[in-house]
């Protein structure tokens, strides 16, 4: 059973891949939608929160595939608890890197706020190591924190300009945890427990990823959901301001 296999691999390694999981026609439809968004917002760095709702089209197909949300819900339930999974709404982000801002967003290592993360590469450029936006992931590096306040404090220490500059010096193309993403594959990892980020892209190159998050380890305190809402508002303002 797929769920059992994924859960076992996540528990053992914190990271797993379903190779060739996406239909080529679906991938091309997503890419066409990305091209339309680049025409609208410019060839630059931008992200859109909940594109499977706001943009619909191909982005919604995976979210609406029978069993996809159930799979994530069950993984979140088994990886944390029923409380984390049962009342959670699928959270989705499209992240596009391109143009003269191809290095923006790199080395911004972080932990996700949710139990499980699925990374869907749409565009991954070719090039020399360290210039194609490779993923760097250190799975299962931390456990679940007892409260969202502790989690927020920890993230504040790890996710700031000084920390990002440190990561820039520490992580590079030769790091042992570098993963070269391949469009067509689906990458699963425990988002809350995995320290991860991406290397820079060369100027003029294009990288686009569709990311799905599921499960709130701090369900019930209201803070996590408020943070997700704030992020959506922030990204909407950035798009309007550009």
C-alpha positions as CSV (number, residue, x, y, z in Angstrom):
1,X,0.0,0.0,0.0
2,X,1.4,3.4,-1.0
3,X,0.5,5.1,2.2
4,X,2.3,2.4,4.3
5,X,5.4,2.6,2.1
6,X,5.6,6.4,2.2
7,X,5.1,6.4,6.0
8,X,7.7,3.8,6.6
9,X,10.3,5.7,4.5
10,X,9.4,9.0,6.1
11,X,9.8,7.5,9.6
12,X,13.1,5.9,8.6
13,X,14.7,8.7,6.5
14,X,12.3,11.7,6.8
15,X,12.4,12.1,3.0
16,X,11.1,10.0,0.1
17,X,10.4,10.4,-3.6
18,X,7.8,9.0,-6.0
19,X,9.7,8.9,-9.3
20,X,7.7,9.6,-12.5
21,X,4.5,10.1,-10.5
22,X,3.1,13.0,-12.6
23,X,1.6,12.6,-16.0
24,X,3.6,14.5,-18.6
25,X,0.5,16.3,-19.9
26,X,-0.3,17.5,-16.4
27,X,3.2,18.8,-16.0
28,X,3.0,20.7,-19.3
29,X,-0.4,22.1,-18.3
30,X,1.2,23.4,-15.0
31,X,4.1,24.9,-17.0
32,X,1.7,26.7,-19.3
33,X,-0.1,28.1,-16.3
34,X,3.3,29.3,-14.8
35,X,4.1,31.0,-18.1
36,X,0.8,32.9,-18.0
37,X,1.6,34.0,-14.4
38,X,5.1,35.2,-15.5
39,X,3.5,37.3,-18.2
40,X,1.2,38.8,-15.6
41,X,3.7,39.3,-12.8
42,X,7.0,39.6,-14.6
43,X,10.0,37.4,-15.0
44,X,11.1,37.7,-11.4
45,X,10.8,36.0,-8.0
46,X,7.3,35.7,-6.7
47,X,5.0,33.3,-4.9
48,X,1.3,32.7,-4.8
49,X,-0.5,31.2,-1.8
50,X,-3.3,28.7,-2.5
51,X,-3.0,28.8,-6.3
52,X,-5.1,25.7,-6.5
53,X,-7.9,27.9,-5.4
54,X,-7.1,31.4,-6.8
55,X,-5.7,30.2,-10.1
56,X,-7.5,26.8,-10.4
57,X,-6.7,25.2,-13.7
58,X,-3.9,22.6,-13.7
59,X,-2.8,23.6,-10.2
60,X,-6.1,22.3,-8.8
61,X,-5.9,19.0,-10.6
62,X,-3.5,17.4,-8.2
63,X,-5.3,18.8,-5.2
64,X,-8.5,17.4,-6.5
65,X,-7.1,14.0,-7.5
66,X,-9.1,11.3,-5.6
67,X,-7.1,10.2,-2.6
68,X,-4.4,12.9,-2.7
69,X,-5.7,14.9,0.3
70,X,-6.7,11.7,2.1
71,X,-3.1,10.5,1.7
72,X,-1.7,13.7,3.2
73,X,-4.2,13.6,6.0
74,X,-3.4,10.0,6.9
75,X,0.3,10.7,6.8
76,X,-0.1,13.7,9.0
77,X,-2.3,11.7,11.4
78,X,0.2,8.9,11.6
79,X,3.2,11.3,11.7
80,X,1.7,13.4,14.5
81,X,-1.9,13.0,15.6
82,X,-5.5,13.1,14.6
83,X,-5.9,16.5,16.0
84,X,-3.2,17.8,13.7
85,X,-4.8,16.4,10.6
86,X,-8.6,16.2,10.9
87,X,-9.6,19.8,10.7
88,X,-6.7,21.1,8.5
89,X,-7.3,22.6,5.1
90,X,-4.8,21.8,2.4
91,X,-2.3,24.6,2.1
92,X,-0.5,25.2,-1.2
93,X,2.2,27.6,-2.5
94,X,3.5,28.2,-6.0
95,X,7.1,29.6,-5.9
96,X,8.7,31.0,-9.1
97,X,12.3,32.1,-9.4
98,X,13.5,33.8,-12.5
99,X,15.0,36.8,-14.4
100,X,17.4,39.1,-12.6
101,X,16.0,37.9,-9.3
102,X,17.0,34.2,-9.8
103,X,19.1,34.2,-6.7
104,X,16.4,35.7,-4.5
105,X,15.0,33.4,-1.8
106,X,18.1,31.2,-1.8
107,X,19.8,30.1,1.4
108,X,16.6,31.0,3.4
109,X,16.7,27.7,5.3
110,X,13.7,27.0,7.5
111,X,11.3,24.5,9.1
112,X,7.8,24.3,7.8
113,X,4.9,25.0,10.1
114,X,3.1,21.8,9.0
115,X,3.5,18.1,9.5
116,X,4.0,16.9,6.0
117,X,5.3,18.7,2.8
118,X,5.0,17.6,-0.8
119,X,7.3,19.3,-3.3
120,X,6.3,19.2,-7.0
121,X,9.1,20.5,-9.3
122,X,7.6,22.2,-12.4
123,X,10.7,23.9,-13.9
124,X,14.2,23.0,-12.8
125,X,17.0,24.6,-14.9
126,X,20.1,22.9,-16.2
127,X,23.5,24.2,-15.2
128,X,26.6,23.7,-13.1
129,X,26.2,22.5,-9.5
130,X,25.1,25.3,-7.2
131,X,23.4,27.3,-10.0
132,X,20.1,25.4,-10.5
133,X,18.3,26.0,-7.2
134,X,19.0,22.5,-5.8
135,X,17.2,21.6,-2.7
136,X,19.2,21.1,0.5
137,X,17.3,19.1,3.1
138,X,18.3,17.7,6.5
139,X,15.3,15.4,7.5
140,X,14.1,14.7,11.0
141,X,16.6,17.2,12.5
142,X,14.2,18.2,15.3
143,X,11.2,16.9,17.1
144,X,7.8,18.5,17.6
145,X,7.8,21.4,20.0
146,X,5.4,21.5,22.9
147,X,3.8,24.8,22.0
148,X,3.6,27.1,19.0
149,X,5.3,29.9,21.0
150,X,8.4,27.7,21.4
151,X,8.3,26.9,17.7
152,X,7.9,30.6,16.7
153,X,10.8,31.6,19.0
154,X,13.0,28.9,17.4
155,X,12.1,29.9,13.9
156,X,12.9,33.5,14.7
157,X,16.4,32.5,15.7
158,X,16.9,30.4,12.6
159,X,15.1,32.4,10.0
160,X,16.5,36.0,9.8
161,X,19.1,37.8,7.6
162,X,22.0,37.0,9.9
163,X,21.2,33.3,9.9
164,X,20.7,33.3,6.1
165,X,24.1,34.8,5.6
166,X,25.6,32.1,7.8
167,X,23.8,29.4,5.7
168,X,25.2,31.1,2.5
169,X,28.7,30.4,3.8
170,X,28.0,26.9,5.1
171,X,25.8,25.3,2.4
172,X,27.0,24.9,-1.2
173,X,26.8,22.6,-4.2
174,X,29.1,20.0,-2.6
175,X,27.1,19.7,0.6
176,X,26.1,16.1,1.4
177,X,22.4,17.0,1.7
178,X,22.0,18.5,-1.8
179,X,19.1,17.0,-3.8
180,X,18.8,17.6,-7.5
181,X,15.0,17.8,-8.2
182,X,13.5,16.2,-11.3
183,X,10.2,17.5,-12.8
184,X,7.7,14.6,-12.9
185,X,8.7,13.4,-9.4
186,X,6.9,14.0,-6.1
187,X,9.0,14.6,-3.0
188,X,7.6,14.0,0.4
189,X,9.2,15.0,3.7
190,X,8.2,15.8,7.3
191,X,8.1,19.5,6.8
192,X,8.0,20.6,10.5
193,X,11.0,18.4,11.3
194,X,13.1,19.0,8.2
195,X,15.6,21.9,7.9
196,X,15.6,22.8,4.3
197,X,16.1,25.5,1.7
198,X,17.4,25.9,-1.9
199,X,20.7,27.0,-3.5
200,X,20.7,29.9,-5.9
201,X,19.8,29.9,-9.6
202,X,21.9,31.5,-12.2
203,X,20.6,34.9,-13.4
204,X,18.2,34.4,-16.2
205,X,17.3,30.8,-15.3
206,X,13.8,29.8,-14.3
207,X,12.7,27.5,-11.4
208,X,9.1,26.8,-10.4
209,X,7.8,24.5,-7.7
210,X,4.3,23.7,-6.4
211,X,4.3,22.9,-2.7
212,X,1.6,21.3,-0.6
213,X,1.5,21.4,3.2
214,X,-0.7,19.4,5.5
215,X,-1.3,19.0,9.3
216,X,-0.9,21.5,12.1
217,X,1.1,20.2,15.0
218,X,-0.2,23.1,17.2
219,X,-3.9,22.7,16.2
220,X,-6.2,24.4,18.6
221,X,-4.2,27.4,19.7
222,X,-5.1,29.6,16.7
223,X,-1.6,30.9,16.3
224,X,-0.5,28.7,13.4
225,X,-3.7,29.4,11.4
226,X,-3.2,33.1,12.0
227,X,0.4,32.9,10.6
228,X,-0.8,31.1,7.5
229,X,-3.4,33.8,6.9
230,X,-0.8,36.5,7.4
231,X,1.5,34.9,4.9
232,X,-1.2,34.8,2.3
233,X,-1.9,38.5,2.8
234,X,1.8,39.3,2.6
235,X,2.2,37.5,-0.7
236,X,-0.9,39.1,-2.1
237,X,0.5,42.6,-1.2
238,X,3.8,41.8,-2.8
239,X,2.2,40.8,-6.1
240,X,0.1,43.9,-6.2
241,X,3.0,46.2,-5.3
242,X,5.3,44.8,-8.1
